[in-house]
Amino acid sequence: MTDFLTPAERSERMSRIRGKDTKPELRLRSLLHARGLRYRLHAPALPGRPDLVFPKYRAVVFVHGCFWHGHLDCRI
């Protein structure tokens, strides 16, 4: 498929895509915090850079759109 946007237009659109603090992530964080769960955010030292890290439980959470939307060809 041919890209119909100029490189400048493509760059402008891509710059608006958030990698952190997305609406689903903020909603999940709010729900978990309201239930008393405490976590760390975006741990760069861990593989895959998980969105939420629960050190107490040695668990992580990834809030990835490709997973939630069922994209079969995306690499998670």
N, CA, C and O atoms as CSV, one atom per row, in Angstrom:
chain,resi,resn,atom,element,x,y,z
A,1,MET,N,N,0.845,-1.171,0.000
A,1,MET,CA,C,0.000,0.000,0.000
A,1,MET,C,C,0.894,1.240,0.000
A,1,MET,O,O,1.856,1.323,0.763
A,2,THR,N,N,0.574,2.174,-0.840
A,2,THR,CA,C,1.337,3.407,-0.948
A,2,THR,C,C,0.879,4.398,0.109
A,2,THR,O,O,-0.316,4.557,0.359
A,3,ASP,N,N,1.840,5.052,0.718
A,3,ASP,CA,C,1.520,6.061,1.721
A,3,ASP,C,C,1.070,7.333,1.014
A,3,ASP,O,O,1.797,7.855,0.168
A,4,PHE,N,N,-0.097,7.834,1.340
A,4,PHE,CA,C,-0.632,9.023,0.687
A,4,PHE,C,C,-0.238,10.310,1.409
A,4,PHE,O,O,-0.614,11.399,0.975
A,5,LEU,N,N,0.508,10.200,2.494
A,5,LEU,CA,C,0.944,11.372,3.253
A,5,LEU,C,C,2.399,11.699,2.944
A,5,LEU,O,O,3.200,10.818,2.633
A,6,THR,N,N,2.719,12.975,3.034
A,6,THR,CA,C,4.117,13.372,2.899
A,6,THR,C,C,4.846,12.954,4.172
A,6,THR,O,O,4.206,12.716,5.196
A,7,PRO,N,N,6.168,12.862,4.126
A,7,PRO,CA,C,6.903,12.520,5.348
A,7,PRO,C,C,6.609,13.472,6.511
A,7,PRO,O,O,6.550,13.038,7.661
A,8,ALA,N,N,6.427,14.748,6.227
A,8,ALA,CA,C,6.120,15.717,7.288
A,8,ALA,C,C,4.740,15.455,7.887
A,8,ALA,O,O,4.564,15.528,9.103
A,9,GLU,N,N,3.758,15.149,7.028
A,9,GLU,CA,C,2.410,14.851,7.523
A,9,GLU,C,C,2.402,13.556,8.339
A,9,GLU,O,O,1.751,13.474,9.381
A,10,ARG,N,N,3.130,12.549,7.855
A,10,ARG,CA,C,3.203,11.280,8.582
A,10,ARG,C,C,3.852,11.493,9.945
A,10,ARG,O,O,3.392,10.948,10.948
A,11,SER,N,N,4.918,12.285,9.978
A,11,SER,CA,C,5.603,12.581,11.233
A,11,SER,C,C,4.671,13.291,12.209
A,11,SER,O,O,4.664,12.984,13.401
A,12,GLU,N,N,3.889,14.234,11.706
A,12,GLU,CA,C,2.938,14.969,12.550
A,12,GLU,C,C,1.908,14.012,13.152
A,12,GLU,O,O,1.622,14.084,14.347
A,13,ARG,N,N,1.355,13.127,12.342
A,13,ARG,CA,C,0.354,12.175,12.841
A,13,ARG,C,C,0.954,11.209,13.852
A,13,ARG,O,O,0.357,10.943,14.895
A,14,MET,N,N,2.125,10.689,13.542
A,14,MET,CA,C,2.747,9.714,14.430
A,14,MET,C,C,3.150,10.345,15.760
A,14,MET,O,O,3.157,9.664,16.786
A,15,SER,N,N,3.482,11.626,15.758
A,15,SER,CA,C,3.884,12.291,16.997
A,15,SER,C,C,2.725,12.421,17.978
A,15,SER,O,O,2.936,12.632,19.172
A,16,ARG,N,N,1.509,12.296,17.474
A,16,ARG,CA,C,0.325,12.405,18.339
A,16,ARG,C,C,-0.056,11.085,19.010
A,16,ARG,O,O,-0.921,11.060,19.886
A,17,ILE,N,N,0.581,9.999,18.604
A,17,ILE,CA,C,0.287,8.697,19.193
A,17,ILE,C,C,1.070,8.563,20.489
A,17,ILE,O,O,2.296,8.666,20.503
A,18,ARG,N,N,0.357,8.337,21.558
A,18,ARG,CA,C,0.986,8.284,22.874
A,18,ARG,C,C,1.516,6.890,23.163
A,18,ARG,O,O,0.910,5.880,22.802
A,19,GLY,N,N,2.658,6.866,23.821
A,19,GLY,CA,C,3.227,5.594,24.234
A,19,GLY,C,C,3.020,5.338,25.712
A,19,GLY,O,O,3.124,4.202,26.175
A,20,LYS,N,N,2.726,6.391,26.450
A,20,LYS,CA,C,2.499,6.290,27.891
A,20,LYS,C,C,1.244,7.078,28.240
A,20,LYS,O,O,0.810,7.959,27.499
A,21,ASP,N,N,0.684,6.738,29.373
A,21,ASP,CA,C,-0.475,7.463,29.903
A,21,ASP,C,C,-1.643,7.524,28.919
A,21,ASP,O,O,-2.270,8.571,28.756
A,22,THR,N,N,-1.926,6.409,28.272
A,22,THR,CA,C,-3.077,6.335,27.381
A,22,THR,C,C,-4.347,6.263,28.227
A,22,THR,O,O,-4.278,5.990,29.426
A,23,LYS,N,N,-5.490,6.504,27.619
A,23,LYS,CA,C,-6.747,6.468,28.369
A,23,LYS,C,C,-6.997,5.110,29.029
A,23,LYS,O,O,-7.369,5.072,30.201
A,24,PRO,N,N,-6.803,3.990,28.312
A,24,PRO,CA,C,-7.011,2.696,28.984
A,24,PRO,C,C,-6.052,2.496,30.154
A,24,PRO,O,O,-6.432,1.954,31.192
A,25,GLU,N,N,-4.810,2.934,29.979
A,25,GLU,CA,C,-3.824,2.781,31.054
A,25,GLU,C,C,-4.203,3.634,32.263
A,25,GLU,O,O,-4.133,3.160,33.397
A,26,LEU,N,N,-4.601,4.875,32.037
A,26,LEU,CA,C,-4.988,5.748,33.147
A,26,LEU,C,C,-6.213,5.203,33.872
A,26,LEU,O,O,-6.301,5.285,35.097
A,27,ARG,N,N,-7.155,4.649,33.119
A,27,ARG,CA,C,-8.370,4.079,33.719
A,27,ARG,C,C,-8.019,2.875,34.599
A,27,ARG,O,O,-8.509,2.752,35.721
A,28,LEU,N,N,-7.173,1.998,34.080
A,28,LEU,CA,C,-6.757,0.825,34.851
A,28,LEU,C,C,-6.007,1.246,36.105
A,28,LEU,O,O,-6.249,0.707,37.185
A,29,ARG,N,N,-5.100,2.201,35.970
A,29,ARG,CA,C,-4.346,2.680,37.125
A,29,ARG,C,C,-5.278,3.255,38.184
A,29,ARG,O,O,-5.086,3.025,39.378
A,30,SER,N,N,-6.277,3.995,37.750
A,30,SER,CA,C,-7.235,4.579,38.685
A,30,SER,C,C,-8.005,3.492,39.442
A,30,SER,O,O,-8.175,3.578,40.658
A,31,LEU,N,N,-8.464,2.475,38.720
A,31,LEU,CA,C,-9.208,1.381,39.358
A,31,LEU,C,C,-8.338,0.610,40.348
A,31,LEU,O,O,-8.780,0.292,41.452
A,32,LEU,N,N,-7.110,0.314,39.954
A,32,LEU,CA,C,-6.215,-0.440,40.836
A,32,LEU,C,C,-5.845,0.367,42.072
A,32,LEU,O,O,-5.793,-0.170,43.179
A,33,HIS,N,N,-5.588,1.648,41.882
A,33,HIS,CA,C,-5.226,2.512,43.012
A,33,HIS,C,C,-6.402,2.637,43.984
A,33,HIS,O,O,-6.204,2.639,45.199
A,34,ALA,N,N,-7.615,2.740,43.456
A,34,ALA,CA,C,-8.810,2.831,44.300
A,34,ALA,C,C,-8.998,1.570,45.141
A,34,ALA,O,O,-9.587,1.621,46.221
A,35,ARG,N,N,-8.499,0.441,44.646
A,35,ARG,CA,C,-8.590,-0.825,45.388
A,35,ARG,C,C,-7.408,-1.037,46.326
A,35,ARG,O,O,-7.284,-2.089,46.954
A,36,GLY,N,N,-6.550,-0.040,46.416
A,36,GLY,CA,C,-5.441,-0.111,47.360
A,36,GLY,C,C,-4.171,-0.747,46.830
A,36,GLY,O,O,-3.218,-0.943,47.585
A,37,LEU,N,N,-4.140,-1.073,45.549
A,37,LEU,CA,C,-2.934,-1.672,44.969
A,37,LEU,C,C,-1.941,-0.572,44.599
A,37,LEU,O,O,-2.310,0.443,44.009
A,38,ARG,N,N,-0.688,-0.788,44.953
A,38,ARG,CA,C,0.354,0.189,44.646
A,38,ARG,C,C,1.316,-0.414,43.637
A,38,ARG,O,O,1.584,-1.615,43.663
A,39,TYR,N,N,1.826,0.413,42.760
A,39,TYR,CA,C,2.634,-0.064,41.645
A,39,TYR,C,C,3.646,0.991,41.230
A,39,TYR,O,O,3.592,2.137,41.676
A,40,ARG,N,N,4.558,0.587,40.379
A,40,ARG,CA,C,5.514,1.495,39.752
A,40,ARG,C,C,5.166,1.560,38.270
A,40,ARG,O,O,4.553,0.641,37.726
A,41,LEU,N,N,5.563,2.656,37.622
A,41,LEU,CA,C,5.215,2.863,36.219
A,41,LEU,C,C,6.404,2.676,35.290
A,41,LEU,O,O,7.526,3.068,35.611
A,42,HIS,N,N,6.144,2.070,34.131
A,42,HIS,CA,C,7.074,2.033,33.000
A,42,HIS,C,C,8.506,1.725,33.403
A,42,HIS,O,O,9.394,2.553,33.199
A,43,ALA,N,N,8.743,0.572,33.960
A,43,ALA,CA,C,10.076,0.179,34.420
A,43,ALA,C,C,10.983,-0.116,33.227
A,43,ALA,O,O,10.839,-1.165,32.598
A,44,PRO,N,N,11.909,0.780,32.902
A,44,PRO,CA,C,12.762,0.574,31.730
A,44,PRO,C,C,13.757,-0.568,31.893
A,44,PRO,O,O,14.270,-1.080,30.898
A,45,ALA,N,N,14.039,-0.973,33.118
A,45,ALA,CA,C,15.012,-2.044,33.350
A,45,ALA,C,C,14.436,-3.432,33.071
A,45,ALA,O,O,15.189,-4.395,32.928
A,46,LEU,N,N,13.124,-3.541,32.994
A,46,LEU,CA,C,12.493,-4.842,32.764
A,46,LEU,C,C,12.256,-5.078,31.273
A,46,LEU,O,O,12.008,-4.127,30.532
A,47,PRO,N,N,12.328,-6.323,30.829
A,47,PRO,CA,C,12.092,-6.629,29.415
A,47,PRO,C,C,10.690,-6.224,28.981
A,47,PRO,O,O,9.717,-6.513,29.677
A,48,GLY,N,N,10.585,-5.565,27.853
A,48,GLY,CA,C,9.292,-5.169,27.322
A,48,GLY,C,C,8.741,-3.881,27.885
A,48,GLY,O,O,7.694,-3.419,27.431
A,49,ARG,N,N,9.401,-3.288,28.850
A,49,ARG,CA,C,8.957,-2.060,29.511
A,49,ARG,C,C,7.477,-2.129,29.913
A,49,ARG,O,O,6.639,-1.464,29.304
A,50,PRO,N,N,7.158,-2.922,30.924
A,50,PRO,CA,C,5.760,-3.058,31.351
A,50,PRO,C,C,5.181,-1.723,31.806
A,50,PRO,O,O,5.902,-0.857,32.304
A,51,ASP,N,N,3.880,-1.569,31.629
A,51,ASP,CA,C,3.200,-0.334,32.011
A,51,ASP,C,C,3.060,-0.212,33.520
A,51,ASP,O,O,3.238,0.873,34.073
A,52,LEU,N,N,2.745,-1.305,34.185
A,52,LEU,CA,C,2.601,-1.308,35.639
A,52,LEU,C,C,3.438,-2.442,36.219
A,52,LEU,O,O,3.443,-3.558,35.699
A,53,VAL,N,N,4.137,-2.142,37.293
A,53,VAL,CA,C,4.962,-3.145,37.967
A,53,VAL,C,C,4.520,-3.217,39.423
A,53,VAL,O,O,4.441,-2.200,40.112
A,54,PHE,N,N,4.235,-4.429,39.878
A,54,PHE,CA,C,3.844,-4.671,41.261
A,54,PHE,C,C,4.980,-5.421,41.950
A,54,PHE,O,O,4.962,-6.651,41.998
A,55,PRO,N,N,5.976,-4.697,42.488
A,55,PRO,CA,C,7.134,-5.364,43.099
A,55,PRO,C,C,6.745,-6.319,44.230
A,55,PRO,O,O,7.335,-7.389,44.377
A,56,LYS,N,N,5.753,-5.925,45.025
A,56,LYS,CA,C,5.324,-6.750,46.155
A,56,LYS,C,C,4.861,-8.131,45.699
A,56,LYS,O,O,5.082,-9.127,46.388
A,57,TYR,N,N,4.221,-8.183,44.541
A,57,TYR,CA,C,3.670,-9.432,44.022
A,57,TYR,C,C,4.528,-10.044,42.915
A,57,TYR,O,O,4.196,-11.099,42.376
A,58,ARG,N,N,5.625,-9.379,42.582
A,58,ARG,CA,C,6.505,-9.813,41.486
A,58,ARG,C,C,5.688,-10.060,40.219
A,58,ARG,O,O,5.793,-11.108,39.582
A,59,ALA,N,N,4.868,-9.061,39.874
A,59,ALA,CA,C,3.984,-9.158,38.715
A,59,ALA,C,C,4.048,-7.866,37.908
A,59,ALA,O,O,4.373,-6.804,38.440
A,60,VAL,N,N,3.737,-7.969,36.624
A,60,VAL,CA,C,3.697,-6.800,35.747
A,60,VAL,C,C,2.414,-6.830,34.927
A,60,VAL,O,O,1.785,-7.877,34.775
A,61,VAL,N,N,2.034,-5.666,34.399
A,61,VAL,CA,C,0.870,-5.549,33.526
A,61,VAL,C,C,1.277,-4.737,32.303
A,61,VAL,O,O,1.895,-3.679,32.422
A,62,PHE,N,N,0.923,-5.246,31.131
A,62,PHE,CA,C,1.115,-4.529,29.877
A,62,PHE,C,C,-0.264,-4.118,29.373
A,62,PHE,O,O,-1.160,-4.957,29.283
A,63,VAL,N,N,-0.443,-2.862,29.050
A,63,VAL,CA,C,-1.704,-2.375,28.494
A,63,VAL,C,C,-1.426,-2.062,27.023
A,63,VAL,O,O,-1.150,-0.918,26.662
A,64,HIS,N,N,-1.503,-3.114,26.168
A,64,HIS,CA,C,-1.183,-2.962,24.752
A,64,HIS,C,C,-2.446,-3.056,23.908
A,64,HIS,O,O,-3.214,-4.010,24.031
A,65,GLY,N,N,-2.658,-2.068,23.058
A,65,GLY,CA,C,-3.823,-2.043,22.188
A,65,GLY,C,C,-3.908,-3.237,21.264
A,65,GLY,O,O,-4.999,-3.746,21.010
A,66,CYS,N,N,-2.755,-3.701,20.748
A,66,CYS,CA,C,-2.768,-4.845,19.825
A,66,CYS,C,C,-3.362,-6.078,20.500
A,66,CYS,O,O,-4.091,-6.842,19.867
A,67,PHE,N,N,-3.059,-6.270,21.755
A,67,PHE,CA,C,-3.622,-7.405,22.490
A,67,PHE,C,C,-5.125,-7.214,22.669
A,67,PHE,O,O,-5.906,-8.110,22.351
A,68,TRP,N,N,-5.528,-6.066,23.171
A,68,TRP,CA,C,-6.934,-5.834,23.485
A,68,TRP,C,C,-7.811,-5.778,22.241
A,68,TRP,O,O,-8.987,-6.138,22.297
A,69,HIS,N,N,-7.249,-5.327,21.111
A,69,HIS,CA,C,-8.022,-5.243,19.873
A,69,HIS,C,C,-7.937,-6.521,19.044
A,69,HIS,O,O,-8.609,-6.643,18.020
A,70,GLY,N,N,-7.115,-7.473,19.481
A,70,GLY,CA,C,-7.024,-8.755,18.799
A,70,GLY,C,C,-6.284,-8.721,17.476
A,70,GLY,O,O,-6.576,-9.525,16.591
A,71,HIS,N,N,-5.334,-7.812,17.320
A,71,HIS,CA,C,-4.546,-7.755,16.089
A,71,HIS,C,C,-3.654,-8.988,16.009
A,71,HIS,O,O,-2.806,-9.202,16.875
A,72,LEU,N,N,-3.842,-9.777,14.996
A,72,LEU,CA,C,-3.112,-11.033,14.871
A,72,LEU,C,C,-1.698,-10.850,14.336
A,72,LEU,O,O,-0.823,-11.669,14.615
A,73,ASP,N,N,-1.462,-9.787,13.572
A,73,ASP,CA,C,-0.159,-9.620,12.936
A,73,ASP,C,C,0.778,-8.685,13.698
A,73,ASP,O,O,1.858,-8.371,13.198
A,74,CYS,N,N,0.400,-8.237,14.877
A,74,CYS,CA,C,1.250,-7.337,15.669
A,74,CYS,C,C,2.195,-8.137,16.557
A,74,CYS,O,O,1.860,-9.224,17.029
A,75,ARG,N,N,3.372,-7.582,16.771
A,75,ARG,CA,C,4.316,-8.199,17.703
A,75,ARG,C,C,4.125,-7.535,19.061
A,75,ARG,O,O,4.318,-6.327,19.197
A,76,ILE,N,N,3.758,-8.300,20.036
A,76,ILE,CA,C,3.559,-7.748,21.381
A,76,ILE,C,C,4.832,-7.921,22.164
A,76,ILE,O,O,4.898,-7.528,23.329
